[in-house]
């Protein structure tokens, strides 16, 4: 018998399991496979599908957010360009108003200067005439006194005094004009 067991042991390949173990292993494998196929595989597929949908939803949301951000950026750039345009327009208007104001102030200053110069000339002319009249009276009085001393008679009479003064001053004016 020992020889039969030895022979049977020699015939059996160590890589091939005995038939009862092979059947038990196949049944156990089928039970585990069935359990995995019916219970675990749908749960795994469900989780994978949920993750895929979440990722796709996230991508869609990210694309929508990116598109919205691009629109907001475009609006911001448009508003910025409009604000710059408005600032340039206001700056231009301010420069024009400033130039107009400067021109008006220069014209007003020129007008006031002309008025002051004209008033000054009028005052000088009035002062000159007044001084000439006062000088004429003083010179006439002195001339009458001097003429009275030279002639030896009194030139107190007013009409004679005026004629004498006028003749004397006319002579002086003729000499002054001739000297020019």
C-alpha positions in Angstrom: 0.0 0.0 0.0 2.7 2.3 0.7 3.8 1.6 -2.7 0.4 2.6 -4.2 0.4 5.8 -2.3 3.9 6.4 -3.5 2.9 5.8 -7.0 -0.2 7.9 -6.7 1.9 10.7 -5.2 4.4 10.3 -8.0 1.7 10.5 -10.7 0.1 13.7 -9.3 1.6 16.9 -10.6 2.3 19.3 -7.8 1.0 22.3 -9.8 -2.4 20.7 -10.3 -4.5 20.6 -7.1 -6.6 17.6 -6.3 -10.0 17.4 -7.8 -12.1 17.9 -4.5 -10.0 21.0 -3.7 -10.4 22.3 -7.2 -14.3 21.9 -7.0 -14.5 23.6 -3.6 -12.2 26.4 -4.9 -14.4 26.9 -8.0 -17.6 27.0 -6.0 -16.0 29.5 -3.5 -14.8 31.6 -6.5 -18.2 31.5 -8.1 -19.9 32.6 -4.8 -17.4 35.5 -4.3 -17.7 36.4 -8.0 -21.5 36.4 -7.9 -21.4 38.5 -4.7 -18.9 41.0 -6.3 -20.9 41.1 -9.6 -24.4 41.6 -7.9 -23.5 43.8 -4.9 -20.1 45.4 -5.1 -19.8 46.1 -8.9 -23.0 48.2 -9.1 -22.0 50.2 -6.1 -18.6 50.8 -7.6 -20.1 51.8 -10.9 -22.6 54.0 -9.1 -19.8 55.8 -7.2 -17.7 56.1 -10.4 -20.8 57.6 -12.3 -21.4 60.1 -9.5 -17.8 61.2 -9.6 -17.9 61.5 -13.4 -21.1 63.6 -13.2 -19.6 65.7 -10.4 -16.4 66.3 -12.4 -18.4 67.1 -15.6 -20.7 69.4 -13.6 -17.7 71.1 -12.0 -16.1 71.5 -15.5 -19.4 73.0 -16.8 -19.7 75.3 -13.8 -16.0 76.3 -14.3 -16.6 77.0 -17.9 -19.8 79.0 -17.1 -17.9 80.9 -14.4 -15.1 81.6 -16.8 -17.5 82.8 -19.5 -19.2 85.1 -16.9 -15.9 86.4 -15.8 -14.9 87.1 -19.4 -18.2 89.0 -19.8 -17.6 91.0 -16.6 -14.1 91.7 -17.7 -15.3 93.0 -21.0 -17.9 95.2 -19.3 -15.2 96.5 -17.0 -12.9 97.3 -19.9 -15.8 99.0 -21.7 -16.6 101.1 -18.6 -12.9 101.9 -18.1 -12.6 103.0 -21.8 -15.8 105.1 -21.4 -14.5 106.7 -18.2 -11.2 107.5 -19.9 -13.0 109.1 -22.8 -15.2 111.1 -20.4 -12.1 112.2 -18.5 -10.4 113.3 -21.7 -13.5 115.2 -22.7 -13.7 116.9 -19.3 -10.0 117.8 -19.5 -10.5 119.3 -22.9 -13.5 121.3 -21.8 -11.5 122.5 -18.8 -8.6 123.6 -21.0 -11.0 125.4 -23.4 -12.7 127.1 -20.5 -9.3 128.0 -19.0 -8.2 129.5 -22.3 -11.4 131.4 -22.6 -11.1 132.7 -19.1 -7.5 133.7 -19.6 -8.5 135.6 -22.8 -11.4 137.3 -21.1 -9.1 138.3 -18.2 -6.5 139.6 -20.6 -9.1 141.6 -22.5 -10.5 143.0 -19.2 -7.0 143.9 -18.0 -6.3 145.6 -21.3 -9.6 147.5 -21.1 -8.8 148.6 -17.5 -5.3 149.6 -18.5 -6.6 151.7 -21.4 -9.1 153.3 -19.0 -6.4 154.1 -16.5 -4.1 155.5 -19.1 -7.0 157.6 -20.6 -7.9 158.8 -17.1 -4.2 159.6 -16.5 -3.9 161.5 -19.7 -7.1 163.4 -19.0 -5.9 164.3 -15.5 -2.5 165.3 -16.8 -4.1 167.5 -19.5 -6.4 169.1 -16.9 -3.5 169.6 -14.6 -1.4 171.1 -17.4 -4.3 173.5 -18.4 -4.7 174.5 -14.8 -1.0 175.0 -14.3 -0.9 177.0 -17.6 -3.8 179.2 -16.5 -2.2 179.7 -13.0 1.2 180.4 -14.7 -0.5 182.8 -17.2 -2.1 184.7 -14.3 1.1 184.8 -12.3 3.2 185.7 -15.3 0.7 188.3 -16.3 0.7 189.9 -12.9 4.5 189.9 -12.9 4.6 191.3 -16.4 2.1 194.0 -15.5 4.1 195.0 -12.5 7.3 195.0 -14.5 5.8 196.9 -17.4 4.4 199.4 -15.0 7.8 200.0 -13.5 9.4 200.3 -16.9 6.8 202.6 -18.4 6.5 204.5 -15.2 2.8 204.4 -15.0 0.4 202.2 -13.3 -1.2 199.5 -15.4 -3.8 198.8 -12.9 -6.6 199.1 -15.3 -8.0 195.7 -15.9 -8.6 195.9 -19.7 -5.2 197.3 -20.3 -3.7 194.8 -18.1 -5.4 191.9 -19.9 -4.3 193.2 -23.3 -0.8 193.6 -22.1 -0.7 190.1 -20.6 -2.2 188.5 -23.7 0.3 190.2 -26.0 3.2 189.1 -23.8 2.0 185.5 -23.6 1.2 185.3 -27.3 4.8 186.5 -28.0 6.1 183.8 -25.6 4.0 181.1 -27.3 5.3 182.2 -30.8 8.9 182.0 -29.6 8.2 178.6 -28.0 6.7 177.3 -31.3 9.5 178.7 -33.3 12.1 177.0 -31.0 10.6 173.6 -31.6 
